[in-house]
Amino acid sequence: MTPKSDLRVLLCYKNFGAHVGVSHIGLGVAAMNTSKMLTSIGVRTEVLPLKDQHDLRKHLNLSKSKGITYTHVNVSAPWIATEVFSQLCAMFPQTIFNMTCHSNVGFLQADSRGIELLREGLGLESGVYNFHVAANSERLCEFVHSAYGDPCLYLPNLYYLDHMDRYMRPGWSQTGGVLRIGIFGATRSLKNILTAVGAAIIMHRQLKAQTEIWISTGREDSGEVGRILRAVKALASDLPGLEVKSAPWCSWSSFRKIVGSMHLLIQNSYTESFNMVTADGVHEGVPSVVSEAIQWAPREWRADVDDVDAVARAGISLLYDPRASLNGLTALRKHNHDGVKAWMRYLCGRSGHFDPLSLGETV
């Protein structure tokens, strides 16, 4: 087993922000949070944004010239060519590389090349000792094992929590006033945004409250964005006392402040593996209505993904539950506790592969 003091971890992600017209940095936020968590327990961890796949080789060569050798290199999402990983494994035999999928299998339908790289990665893993395919979702690990009979590392997202006093703030049921509901994240069909908007409209009518529905805008990276936003406008227009407002894509620190100004989030995705926005809400003391896909969230936060009334009922219940924010904090802390164990099992040289016989057990 590798002692903790000898570990040096590099977390890499594709810097989509380096390309004109794309501002998504979710993978960077995830890497930063995981880095903070690992660093807090004594693991030297760095985060490296990559503009293209050749940047990783350049960085490793430069580090080697300075006498720095990484024990582990984690690349978020399948986007680096398999032949590049093969070359890196040969060039840096003392380094363990892994490619981590950051979605469940359903979400991969938006990235057919990612699926190809996942399959190719499983083949590469069978031929070299220092490359692994990983996932931040036990469900995707289970799929890989069941569908292909191949191993898959479980390396969950970790979320760094600091000065957690926000859950003590009074909720809408105590303060009254305008009810602010946030439906944030990329504008994609799989995010189930229209169901969330429909639930918010029901809540507005049943609570008889002046209501604002906040939706992320400014990320025009797919053809479906305009269609979804037009559908939202059609669903929510001409309703007295209800307004749909835009939250332009911004830095993560600014975004968390926007999240903190909400009374409730609705994140009822059809398929997810973690959902950073829900964790942001926990950090800011704001509960979320989520789907079963977001398994770390409290049970009472979850609602049927295709039942608008159930989503609305869950939302109203959370608005009137004085312990909702604290329950979210407890759930996220448990996820972090179990997640750190999974990471350390892998980093210290023990098997970090998903074992279907131990599904649900503490790692």
C-alpha positions as CSV (number, residue, x, y, z in Angstrom):
1,M,0.0,0.0,0.0
2,T,1.2,3.5,-0.8
3,P,1.6,5.7,2.3
4,K,-0.5,8.9,2.2
5,S,2.6,11.1,2.4
6,D,3.9,9.6,-0.9
7,L,0.7,10.4,-2.8
8,R,0.7,13.2,-5.4
9,V,-2.6,13.5,-7.3
10,L,-3.4,15.5,-10.5
11,L,-7.1,16.1,-11.3
12,C,-7.6,17.2,-14.9
13,Y,-10.6,18.5,-16.8
14,K,-11.3,20.0,-20.2
15,N,-11.4,23.8,-20.0
16,F,-14.5,24.4,-22.1
17,G,-14.2,28.1,-21.1
18,A,-11.2,28.4,-23.3
19,H,-13.4,28.0,-26.4
20,V,-15.5,30.8,-27.7
21,G,-19.2,30.6,-26.9
22,V,-18.9,27.9,-24.2
23,S,-18.7,28.8,-20.5
24,H,-19.4,25.5,-18.8
25,I,-17.0,24.9,-16.0
26,G,-18.9,22.2,-14.0
27,L,-16.1,19.7,-14.3
28,G,-13.6,22.3,-13.0
29,V,-15.8,23.0,-10.0
30,A,-16.1,19.3,-9.3
31,A,-12.3,18.9,-9.6
32,M,-11.6,21.9,-7.3
33,N,-14.0,20.6,-4.6
34,T,-12.5,17.1,-4.7
35,S,-9.0,18.6,-4.5
36,K,-9.9,20.6,-1.4
37,M,-11.3,17.5,0.2
38,L,-8.3,15.4,-0.5
39,T,-5.9,18.2,0.5
40,S,-7.8,18.6,3.8
41,I,-6.9,15.0,4.7
42,G,-3.2,15.3,3.8
43,V,-3.1,14.2,0.1
44,R,-1.2,16.5,-2.1
45,T,-3.6,17.3,-4.9
46,E,-3.5,19.7,-7.9
47,V,-6.1,20.7,-10.4
48,L,-5.1,21.2,-14.1
49,P,-7.4,22.6,-16.8
50,L,-6.6,21.3,-20.2
51,K,-7.4,23.1,-23.5
52,D,-6.6,20.0,-25.5
53,Q,-5.4,16.5,-24.9
54,H,-1.7,17.3,-25.6
55,D,-1.6,19.8,-22.7
56,L,-1.5,16.8,-20.3
57,R,1.6,15.3,-21.9
58,K,3.3,18.8,-21.8
59,H,2.5,19.3,-18.2
60,L,3.7,15.8,-17.2
61,N,7.0,16.3,-19.1
62,L,7.6,19.7,-17.5
63,S,6.8,18.3,-14.0
64,K,9.2,15.4,-14.6
65,S,12.0,17.9,-15.6
66,K,11.4,19.5,-12.2
67,G,11.6,16.2,-10.4
68,I,7.9,15.9,-9.8
69,T,6.2,12.6,-10.3
70,Y,2.5,12.1,-9.9
71,T,1.3,8.9,-8.4
72,H,-2.2,9.3,-9.9
73,V,-3.6,11.4,-12.8
74,N,-7.4,11.6,-13.0
75,V,-9.0,12.9,-16.2
76,S,-12.7,14.0,-15.8
77,A,-15.0,12.7,-18.6
78,P,-14.1,10.6,-21.6
79,W,-12.6,13.1,-24.2
80,I,-8.9,12.2,-24.5
81,A,-8.1,9.8,-27.3
82,T,-7.3,6.2,-26.3
83,E,-4.0,6.2,-28.1
84,V,-2.9,9.3,-26.1
85,F,-3.7,7.5,-22.9
86,S,-1.8,4.4,-24.2
87,Q,1.2,6.6,-24.9
88,L,1.1,8.3,-21.5
89,C,0.9,5.0,-19.7
90,A,4.1,3.9,-21.5
91,M,5.9,7.2,-21.0
92,F,5.1,7.5,-17.3
93,P,5.1,3.9,-15.9
94,Q,5.1,5.0,-12.3
95,T,1.8,7.0,-12.7
96,I,-1.7,5.5,-12.5
97,F,-4.0,7.1,-15.0
98,N,-7.8,6.9,-14.9
99,M,-10.6,8.3,-17.0
100,T,-13.7,9.1,-14.9
101,C,-17.2,9.3,-16.4
102,H,-19.2,12.1,-14.8
103,S,-22.7,10.9,-15.7
104,N,-24.9,7.9,-15.5
105,V,-25.4,5.8,-18.7
106,G,-28.6,7.6,-19.8
107,F,-26.8,11.0,-19.9
108,L,-24.2,9.6,-22.2
109,Q,-26.7,9.6,-25.1
110,A,-25.7,13.2,-25.6
111,D,-22.1,12.1,-26.2
112,S,-21.7,9.2,-28.6
113,R,-17.9,9.8,-28.8
114,G,-17.8,9.6,-25.0
115,I,-19.4,6.1,-25.2
116,E,-16.8,5.0,-27.8
117,L,-14.0,6.2,-25.6
118,L,-15.5,4.4,-22.6
119,R,-15.5,1.1,-24.5
120,E,-12.0,1.7,-25.8
121,G,-10.8,2.5,-22.3
122,L,-12.1,-0.8,-21.0
123,G,-10.0,-2.5,-23.7
124,L,-6.9,-0.4,-22.8
125,E,-7.3,-1.3,-19.1
126,S,-7.2,-5.0,-19.9
127,G,-3.8,-4.5,-21.6
128,V,-1.9,-2.2,-19.3
129,Y,-1.5,-2.1,-15.5
130,N,-1.6,1.7,-15.0
131,F,-4.9,2.8,-16.6
132,H,-8.4,2.4,-15.3
133,V,-11.9,3.4,-16.3
134,A,-13.8,5.0,-13.4
135,A,-17.2,6.5,-12.7
136,N,-18.5,8.9,-10.1
137,S,-21.7,6.9,-9.9
138,E,-22.2,3.4,-8.5
139,R,-25.0,2.9,-11.0
140,L,-22.6,3.4,-13.9
141,C,-20.0,1.1,-12.3
142,E,-22.7,-1.5,-11.9
143,F,-23.7,-1.1,-15.6
144,V,-20.1,-1.5,-16.8
145,H,-19.7,-4.7,-14.8
146,S,-23.1,-6.1,-15.7
147,A,-23.0,-5.2,-19.4
148,Y,-19.3,-6.0,-20.2
149,G,-17.9,-7.9,-17.3
150,D,-15.2,-5.4,-16.9
151,P,-14.1,-3.6,-13.7
152,C,-14.9,0.1,-13.1
153,L,-13.4,2.2,-10.3
154,Y,-15.9,4.1,-8.1
155,L,-14.5,7.7,-7.6
156,P,-17.4,9.9,-6.5
157,N,-17.5,13.7,-6.5
158,L,-16.5,15.2,-3.2
159,Y,-17.9,18.6,-2.1
160,Y,-15.9,20.8,0.3
161,L,-18.0,22.3,3.0
162,D,-16.8,25.4,4.9
163,H,-18.3,27.7,7.6
164,M,-21.6,25.9,7.5
165,D,-24.0,28.3,9.3
166,R,-26.3,29.1,6.4
167,Y,-28.7,26.3,7.1
168,M,-29.8,28.4,10.2
169,R,-31.2,31.1,8.0
170,P,-35.0,31.4,8.1
171,G,-36.9,30.0,5.2
172,W,-39.8,31.4,3.1
173,S,-42.4,29.9,5.5
174,Q,-41.0,32.2,8.2
175,T,-40.2,35.3,6.2
176,G,-43.0,35.3,3.5
177,G,-42.6,37.8,0.6
178,V,-41.7,36.8,-3.0
179,L,-41.1,33.1,-3.4
180,R,-37.9,32.5,-5.4
181,I,-37.5,29.1,-7.0
182,G,-34.2,28.2,-8.9
183,I,-34.1,25.8,-11.8
184,F,-30.4,25.9,-12.6
185,G,-27.9,24.0,-14.8
186,A,-27.4,23.4,-18.5
187,T,-30.5,23.8,-20.6
188,R,-30.9,20.2,-21.8
189,S,-33.9,17.9,-22.3
190,L,-32.5,15.4,-19.8
191,K,-32.6,18.0,-17.1
192,N,-36.4,17.9,-17.2
193,I,-36.7,21.7,-16.9
194,L,-40.4,21.9,-18.1
195,T,-41.5,19.6,-15.3
196,A,-39.7,21.8,-12.8
197,V,-41.4,24.9,-14.2
198,G,-44.8,23.2,-14.2
199,A,-44.3,22.3,-10.5
200,A,-43.3,25.9,-9.7
201,I,-46.5,27.1,-11.3
202,I,-48.6,24.8,-9.2
203,M,-46.7,26.0,-6.0
204,H,-47.4,29.6,-7.0
205,R,-51.1,28.9,-7.4
206,Q,-51.5,26.8,-4.3
207,L,-49.5,29.1,-2.0
208,K,-51.0,32.2,-3.5
209,A,-47.5,33.7,-3.4
210,Q,-45.8,36.2,-5.7
211,T,-43.3,33.9,-7.3
212,E,-40.1,34.2,-9.3
213,I,-38.8,31.2,-11.3
214,W,-35.1,31.6,-12.0
215,I,-33.5,29.7,-14.9
216,S,-29.8,29.6,-16.1
217,T,-29.2,31.3,-19.4
218,G,-26.3,32.3,-21.6
219,R,-25.0,28.8,-22.4
220,E,-26.0,28.3,-26.1
221,D,-24.1,25.1,-26.7
222,S,-26.8,23.0,-28.2
223,G,-29.7,23.4,-30.6
224,E,-32.3,22.5,-28.1
225,V,-31.7,25.4,-25.8
226,G,-33.9,27.9,-27.7
227,R,-36.7,25.3,-28.0
228,I,-36.7,24.6,-24.3
229,L,-36.7,28.2,-23.3
230,R,-39.6,28.9,-25.7
231,A,-41.5,26.1,-24.1
232,V,-40.8,27.6,-20.7
233,K,-42.1,30.9,-21.8
234,A,-45.3,29.4,-23.3
235,L,-45.9,27.4,-20.1
236,A,-45.4,30.3,-17.6
237,S,-46.6,33.4,-19.5
238,D,-49.6,35.6,-18.7
239,L,-50.0,34.3,-15.1
240,P,-50.5,37.1,-12.6
241,G,-48.0,37.3,-9.9
242,L,-45.5,34.9,-11.6
243,E,-42.3,35.9,-13.4
244,V,-39.6,33.9,-15.1
245,K,-36.2,35.5,-14.6
246,S,-32.8,34.8,-16.1
247,A,-29.6,33.9,-14.2
248,P,-26.8,34.4,-16.7
249,W,-23.9,31.9,-16.7
250,C,-21.3,33.3,-14.3
251,S,-18.4,32.4,-12.1
252,W,-19.0,29.7,-9.5
253,S,-18.6,32.0,-6.5
254,S,-21.1,34.4,-8.0
255,F,-23.5,31.5,-8.9
256,R,-23.5,30.2,-5.3
257,K,-24.6,33.7,-4.2
258,I,-27.5,33.5,-6.6
259,V,-28.3,30.0,-5.3
260,G,-28.2,31.4,-1.7
261,S,-30.9,34.0,-2.6
262,M,-33.4,31.3,-3.5
263,H,-35.9,29.7,-1.2
264,L,-36.0,26.4,-3.1
265,L,-34.3,24.6,-6.0
266,I,-35.8,22.1,-8.3
267,Q,-33.3,19.7,-9.8
268,N,-35.4,16.8,-11.0
269,S,-33.1,15.4,-13.8
270,Y,-34.1,12.2,-15.6
271,T,-30.5,10.9,-15.1
272,E,-27.6,12.3,-13.0
273,S,-24.6,11.0,-11.2
274,F,-24.1,13.8,-8.6
275,N,-25.6,17.2,-9.4
276,M,-23.4,20.0,-8.3
277,V,-26.3,22.6,-8.1
278,T,-28.0,20.5,-5.4
279,A,-24.8,20.4,-3.4
280,D,-24.4,24.2,-3.9
281,G,-27.9,24.6,-2.4
282,V,-26.9,22.5,0.6
283,H,-23.8,24.8,1.1
284,E,-26.1,27.8,0.9
285,G,-28.8,26.4,3.2
286,V,-31.3,26.0,0.3
287,P,-33.2,22.6,-0.1
288,S,-33.9,21.0,-3.5
289,V,-36.6,18.8,-5.0
290,V,-34.6,16.2,-6.8
291,S,-35.3,12.9,-8.7
292,E,-34.3,9.4,-7.6
293,A,-31.2,9.9,-9.8
294,I,-29.6,12.1,-7.2
295,Q,-29.2,9.3,-4.7
296,W,-27.1,11.0,-2.0
297,A,-29.9,13.6,-1.3
298,P,-32.3,13.0,1.6
299,R,-35.3,10.7,0.8
300,E,-37.9,13.4,1.4
301,W,-36.2,15.6,-1.2
302,R,-37.0,13.2,-4.0
303,A,-40.1,13.1,-6.1
304,D,-41.3,11.1,-9.2
305,V,-39.5,12.6,-12.2
306,D,-42.6,12.5,-14.3
307,D,-45.2,13.6,-11.8
308,V,-45.5,17.4,-11.7
309,D,-47.9,17.4,-8.8
310,A,-45.5,15.2,-6.8
311,V,-42.7,17.6,-7.4
312,A,-44.9,20.5,-6.3
313,R,-46.0,18.7,-3.1
314,A,-42.3,17.9,-2.3
315,G,-41.4,21.5,-2.8
316,I,-44.2,22.8,-0.6
317,S,-43.2,20.3,2.1
318,L,-39.6,21.4,2.0
319,L,-40.6,25.1,2.2
320,Y,-42.4,24.3,5.5
321,D,-39.9,21.9,7.0
322,P,-37.6,23.8,9.4
323,R,-35.1,20.9,9.2
324,A,-34.9,20.6,5.5
325,S,-31.6,22.4,5.1
326,L,-30.0,20.5,8.0
327,N,-31.1,17.2,6.6
328,G,-29.4,18.1,3.3
329,L,-26.2,19.0,5.1
330,T,-26.3,15.7,7.0
331,A,-26.8,13.7,3.7
332,L,-24.0,15.5,1.9
333,R,-21.6,15.0,4.8
334,K,-22.3,11.3,4.8
335,H,-21.7,11.2,1.0
336,N,-18.3,13.0,1.6
337,H,-17.4,10.6,4.4
338,D,-18.1,7.5,2.3
339,G,-16.6,9.1,-0.8
340,V,-13.3,9.9,0.9
341,K,-13.0,6.3,1.9
342,A,-13.5,5.2,-1.7
343,W,-10.8,7.6,-3.0
344,M,-8.3,6.5,-0.3
345,R,-8.9,2.8,-1.0
346,Y,-7.9,3.5,-4.6
347,L,-5.1,6.0,-4.0
348,C,-3.4,3.8,-1.4
349,G,-3.2,0.8,-3.7
350,R,-6.2,-1.3,-2.5
351,S,-8.8,-2.3,-5.0
352,G,-11.1,0.6,-5.8
353,H,-13.0,-1.4,-8.3
354,F,-16.8,-1.6,-8.0
355,D,-17.9,-4.9,-6.4
356,P,-21.5,-5.7,-7.1
357,L,-21.5,-8.1,-4.1
358,S,-20.8,-5.1,-1.8
359,L,-23.2,-2.6,-3.3
360,G,-24.5,-0.3,-0.6
361,E,-21.8,-1.3,2.0
362,T,-19.5,1.2,3.5
363,V,-16.2,1.3,1.5
